[in-house]
Amino acid sequence: MSRRPCTVDGCGKDSHARGLCYTHDYRQRVHGDTSATNRGSVEERFWAKVQKGPGCWIWTAARNHLGYGKYTDTDTWKTNGAHRYAWEMLVGPVPDGMKLDHRCHVRHCVNPAHLRPVTTKQNGENRAGAPRNSKTGIRGVHPTKRGNYKVSVGHNGTQYYGGYFTDLEEAAEAARQLRLSLFTHNDLDRRTA
């Protein structure tokens, strides 16, 4: 079964929705006009989706399932992280083998001042807190069956133990001190030092 052609004069593509091809349907929905082609530069379209605050610059458009902003350059149709796109536009290319770490822990922030190139390991060091499945709510502190707390921190594939504690606050401080001795990119621990 053949599709009907797009209703825009001279188009010739198959219709997709409302009698329009994909291109003309998109233009009608986004711009209100099937002939609209002046969408501004790639940079203008990108920054139109950013709400700049005194700290974080919040990406207001699409996000992925983890909460990171995502941006599709409609000139090349490449989708990338919005924070990465902002970094490359304002700072330059991200070095090979590096990721961008959100120092502010706001995944949809695109402010280059809140980003830094890091290795995967360094990115894992800069956590906002304990993982969701933590039973104590404190990173590196684990309850034991005897009712006390064990401190352990993973680093380069090895578990480092910081001892056993009966007091949760003492265990939390021991875990922080252990992370400070092992990690280089644990910003939250360093702020409370």
N, C-alpha and C positions, 0 to 999 in steps of 0.2 A: 504494500500500500504506500503510495507516494504522498509526501507531505505537501501542504499548500505553500506557495511561495510567500515570502515576507511582503507585507502590504506597502512598504516604503518603495516609492517609484525608483526603478533602476537597481534595486538591491539584488534580486535573484537568488538569495539564500533561502533555505527552507525555514518556515516559520517554527517558532519554539513556543511562544505563549502570546496570547492576545493578538494573534496575527502577525507577530513580529519575530525576526530572527534574534539570536542571542545578543548581538551587538546593539541592535536598535531597541530591544526590550530593556537592556541595561541602561542605555542613554535615557530612555523614557522614565524609568524608575528613579534614577539618580539625579538627572538634570531636568526632568519634566519636558524634554524635547528630544525627538528622535534624531535631530540633526546636530545636536550639541556635540562638539568635538573639542572645544577649548576648555580643557580641564585644569589648566595651569601647569606649571612645571612639576616634576616629581617631588622636588623639595617643598613647593607650596602645598601640594596634596598631603605630604607627610606631616608637615607642621600644623596643618588644619586639624589634625587628630591628636594634638598634644596640648594639654592644659599645663602651662608653666606656672609653678608656684615658687615661693621663696626657697624651697628645698627641692623636693622631688618634682620632676616633670612627668605628669601622669599621661600614659597612653590611653585614649578614650575609645579607641576602635577595637577591633577583634583581638581576642586573646586565645591562646591554646589551652589545652586541658590542664596545664600546670599553672596557668595564670600569667604567663609571659605574653607581652604584646606581640602581635605578629603583623607584618606589613607586606603587602604584595605590590611590587613596583609594576604598575600597569603598562609601562613601556616595554619591559622585558618579561613580565609575568613570573618573576622569581619571587618566592615568598621567603622572608627571613625574619629573625627576631627584630622587633622594633628597636630594642635597645642597641642591638648590633648595627642596625641601619643608621641610627643617630650617631653612634660612635664613629663609624666609617665616614659619615658625612662631615662631622665636625673635627675629628681627631686624625683619622687615617685608618689604614687597614689593621685588623687584629693580627698580631704575629701568628705564624703557622703553629699549630698544636696548642694554641691558647684559647681560653674561653673568657667571657666577660663576667666578672663577679659583681653582683649588686651589693655594694658596701652598706647600702641603706636597708637591705632586705625587703624592698618593695619590688616585686617581680615585674610590675608594669611601669616602672620608672625608666625613663629614657634620658635622664640627665647624665651627660658624660662625666661630670664631676663626681657622680655617685658610682661610677663603674671603674673597673681596673682589669687589665689582662692578667690572667692567672692560669696555672695548670689545673687539671682536674682535681688533684690532691689538695692544692691550696684553696680551691673553690669549696671543697668539702670541709675545710677547717673553719671557714667563716659562716657558721650557722647562727640562726636567730635564737636557738634554744635546743631543748631536748627533742628527740623524735616523738611522733604522736603516740607510739606504743610504749613510751617510757612509763614505768610504774611509779617513779618518784617525781617526774616532771623536771628533773635536773640532769643535764647532759653529763654522762660518765659516772652516774651514781645509780647503783642497782641494789634493791632490797635482797636480803638473804633469808633463808628459812629460819634462821635463829633470831630474826628481828632486828638485826643491825644492817649496816650499809657497806657495800663493797665499792671501791673506786677503781675503775679501769678505763683506759683510754687507748683506742687503736691508733697506730701510727706506722705507716709504711708496711702494713701487713703483720705487725706485731702488736700484741696487747701488753700494755704497760700497767702495772698494778700500783695503786696509790695507798693501799691499806684498807682496813676495816674500821668502821666508826659506829658508835652508838647514837651520836647526834647527827641529824640530817644536815644542819648548817655547817658543821665541821667537815662532813663528807663533801659537801658542795664546794667549800673553799679548797679542800685537798684536790678535788677534780680540776678546779680552775687553775691551781698552781701547776698541776701536772700538764695540763694543756699548754700553759704558758712556757713550760720548759721544752715542749715538743713541737709546737706549732709556730708558724710565722705569720699566718693570716687570720688569726682569731680576734677580730676587732672588738667584739663585746667583752671578752675577757680582759683585754688590754685597757679598755675604758674604765673598768672598775678596779684596776690595779692601784 
